[in-house]
Amino acid sequence: MGTLEVTSKPLVILHGEIKTPPLSAAARLEAGINLRKLQRGMTLAMPISRPMPSIGTRCAELRIVDVNKTWRIIYRVDEDAILIAEVFAKKTQATPKTVIKVCKQRLRDYDAITKGA
């Protein structure tokens, strides 16, 4: 019998950490499961993930509800990798403009280095 081979895109963390603390063990596990789904080519939708066109094409935020905080992981799905642009505790309904600006810059810097864009 043959074996089933599952291809997986690497995670490239441009900034932030997904560790305990600050995320609880349960929140870290939830983040890991959903990031693994993305790595394997699955598409996530609300309420787990929300598109972030204000940051760029193929960008979204992973939504992680923790014990006393709500975390966001801003990511972009590229053909060859899943890029993590930011990990932060969400304190307001709108994503802070500074987070959007920083994520755009990190992704531009990554593209300039890796793709010559």
matplotlib code that plots the C-alpha trace (Angstrom):
import matplotlib.pyplot as plt

x = [0.0, 1.1, 1.3, -0.6, 1.8, 0.6, 2.5, 2.9, 4.0, 6.5, 5.5, 7.6, 7.2, 8.1, 7.3, 5.7, 5.6, 3.0, 4.1, 3.0, 3.0, 1.4, -1.0, -2.5, -1.7, -5.2, -5.0, -1.6, -3.0, -5.9, -3.5, -1.3, -4.2, -5.5, -2.0, -1.4, -4.7, -3.4, -0.1, -1.9, -3.8, -7.1, -9.1, -10.4, -13.5, -15.4, -15.5, -12.0, -10.4, -11.4, -10.0, -7.8, -7.8, -6.7, -3.3, -3.1, -4.1, -4.3, -4.0, -6.3, -6.4, -6.7, -9.0, -8.0, -10.2, -8.2, -9.0, -9.1, -7.9, -8.6, -5.6, -5.1, -2.5, -2.1, -1.1, -0.7, -1.0, 1.7, 2.2, 5.3, 4.7, 2.3, 3.7, 2.9, 3.1, 2.0, 0.6, -1.2, -4.0, -7.0, -8.4, -10.7, -13.2, -11.2, -7.6, -5.3, -4.0, -0.4, -0.8, -2.1, 0.8, 3.5, 2.1, 2.1, 5.7, 6.8, 5.2, 6.7, 10.2, 9.7, 8.7, 11.6, 14.1, 12.6, 10.9, 12.8, 9.5]
y = [0.0, 3.6, 6.3, 9.5, 12.4, 15.7, 18.8, 21.6, 25.2, 26.6, 29.3, 32.4, 34.6, 38.2, 39.4, 38.2, 34.9, 32.3, 30.9, 30.5, 33.0, 35.4, 33.0, 30.3, 26.7, 26.2, 29.4, 28.3, 24.9, 26.5, 28.8, 25.9, 23.8, 26.6, 27.5, 23.9, 23.9, 26.9, 25.3, 22.3, 24.5, 24.8, 28.0, 29.4, 31.6, 33.5, 33.3, 31.7, 34.0, 37.3, 38.8, 41.9, 43.7, 46.9, 45.2, 43.5, 40.7, 37.2, 38.8, 37.8, 37.7, 34.6, 35.1, 33.4, 33.8, 33.2, 33.2, 37.0, 38.3, 38.0, 37.5, 38.3, 36.7, 38.7, 36.4, 36.2, 33.1, 33.0, 30.2, 29.0, 29.9, 31.3, 34.6, 35.8, 39.6, 40.3, 38.7, 41.0, 41.2, 42.9, 45.6, 47.5, 46.6, 48.1, 46.9, 49.7, 51.8, 51.3, 47.5, 47.8, 50.1, 47.9, 44.7, 46.4, 47.4, 44.0, 42.3, 44.9, 44.3, 40.5, 40.8, 43.1, 40.6, 37.4, 38.3, 41.5, 43.4]
z = [0.0, -0.7, 1.9, 1.8, 1.6, 3.0, 1.7, 4.2, 3.6, 6.1, 8.6, 8.3, 11.4, 10.6, 14.1, 17.3, 19.1, 19.7, 23.0, 26.6, 28.1, 26.9, 25.2, 27.4, 26.5, 25.1, 23.0, 21.7, 20.8, 18.9, 17.1, 16.2, 14.9, 12.7, 11.4, 10.5, 8.5, 6.6, 6.0, 4.4, 2.0, 3.8, 3.7, 7.0, 7.3, 10.0, 12.9, 12.9, 10.3, 8.8, 5.6, 6.0, 2.6, 4.4, 4.9, 1.5, -0.9, 0.7, 4.2, 7.1, 10.9, 12.8, 15.8, 19.1, 22.1, 25.3, 29.0, 29.5, 26.1, 22.4, 20.3, 16.6, 14.3, 11.1, 8.3, 4.5, 2.5, -0.2, -2.7, -0.9, 2.8, 5.4, 6.7, 10.2, 10.2, 13.8, 16.9, 19.3, 22.0, 20.5, 22.8, 20.6, 17.9, 15.1, 14.3, 15.3, 12.4, 13.7, 13.5, 9.9, 9.0, 10.6, 8.9, 5.5, 6.0, 7.2, 4.2, 1.8, 3.4, 3.1, -0.6, -1.4, 0.1, -1.2, -4.4, -5.5, -5.4]

ax = plt.figure().add_subplot(projection="3d")
ax.plot(x, y, z, "-o")
ax.set_aspect("equal")
plt.show()
